[in-house]
Amino acid sequence: MQLNLGTKIRALRQRDGRTQDALAEALGITAQAVSRWESGGSYPDIEMIPAIANYFHISIDELFGYHDDREKTIKDILDAATNVLSRQGFIMTRGSLPDDVGECVKMLRVAAEEFPNEPKILLKLAQALQMWGWNKYGAKGHITGPEGLIEEDVEYNAQNVYWQEALRVYEKILRSEPTPEIRVAAIRQIIPLYCKMGEYERAKVLACQQNPLAICKEILLPLATAGQEKARYLSEQILALLYALRFALSESNALHPNLSTESRRQVLESQIHLYETIFSDGRCGVCHMDLAQLYLELFDCMNDDRINDDRINDTSRLICFDRAFEHYKAYERIRNAAEYHYSAPLVRDLPPLDVSGLPPVEKDFWKKRFKIHPSPIIETVRSHSKYAECFE
């Protein structure tokens, strides 16, 4: 790498509106010496480098021009990891992931050694370890108590070496000074992992240290603004609460395996109705995938032999599947669009959706879904050419 230290010093001096005389006075040298540095006639003594960096409020790496190289390397690592991990989706089971996720774990371990205090790399490593732990060992649980609730098999889960490593990485992130965004992501991911491994007290202590829902930014920003800005933050609050409700209902369903199919169906239909009320014009943005998932879960319920409803037949099942497919296709179209704006009354004040940040749908999305359906229903779907891509 060519060393252009004099050029860098001149650029920094001009950036801050400083003269050669001012820099020279601060360093205790002559202005002629500064002039020689900037013209390439000589270099500062090595002992003076920290003082120069301190004068311009930058690191020594930045002074030598290494900062940009470092940031580019980190970005390349994160992009490569995201490209692998984002294709896998959120349905994790033992043996469900390809080998390239394991290779991604190895790459991120090396990156974490090279950049041991870079929270973005550490967070991505912890996420990859968590996924690979699912793939190698899965998780076990059992039904317990008179209400038939699901409890984690913590003795089994605690032996997952990848999850043990992930916990250590998450804890390292939280001991450092990450950005608020990274801190929230780490907390959100480490708490359920603690629980899977029986660390309930640590999970509760960490949870209790966080702010209550009543003073989270989504609740407070509409109270702190007015006019158009207030309208925007109210729209963001609606989406945040919608996501939180969806997650809470999904977790509650998973915790109560003995909940009747009819009850599950009613909950799913209520959620779908809520989404469709908020996005009254059918333009659901990123929530198209939420609706695709909800309709597929409803499709599962409609295929349960225990449900007794004369309104459910092959036609109604196919309509349900079709709605899931249409929302899936709408999401794919949004990902390929130049820009996207919400337009329904309750959300039209949201800023344009950043389509470049939308994760791709996992490559075997439909294959995973079809594994849990009875073959006669799958054949009914397969017989319609409209859904051919689901079987490719």
Sequence and secondary structure as in RCSB ss.txt:
>XXXX:A:sequence
MQLNLGTKIRALRQRDGRTQDALAEALGITAQAVSRWESGGSYPDIEMIPAIANYFHISIDELFGYHDDREKTIK
DILDAATNVLSRQGFIMTRGSLPDDVGECVKMLRVAAEEFPNEPKILLKLAQALQMWGWNKYGAKGHITGPEGLI
EEDVEYNAQNVYWQEALRVYEKILRSEPTPEIRVAAIRQIIPLYCKMGEYERAKVLACQQNPLAICKEILLPLAT
AGQEKARYLSEQILALLYALRFALSESNALHPNLSTESRRQVLESQIHLYETIFSDGRCGVCHMDLAQLYLELFD
CMNDDRINDDRINDTSRLICFDRAFEHYKAYERIRNAAEYHYSAPLVRDLPPLDVSGLPPVEKDFWKKRFKIHPS
PIIETVRSHSKYAECFE
>XXXX:A:secstr
    HHHHHHHHHHHTT  HHHHHHHHTS HHHHHHHHHTS    GGGHHHHHHHTT  HHHHTTHHHHHHHHHH
HHHHHHHHHHTTS S   TT S HHHHHHHHHHHHHHHHSTT HHHHHHHHHHHHHHHHHHH   EEEETTTTEE
EE HHHHTT HHHHHHHHHHHHHHHS   HHHHHHHHHHHHHHHHHTT HHHHHHHHHTS  GGGSHHHHGGGG 
 HHHHHHHHHHHHHHHHHHHHHHHHHHHHH TTS HHHHHHHHHHHHHHHHHHTTTS  TTHHHHHHHHHHHHHH
HHT TT   TT SHHHHHHHHHHHHHHHHHHHHHHTSS B   STTTTTS  B GGG     TTHHHHHHTTS H
HHHHHHHTSGGGGGGG 
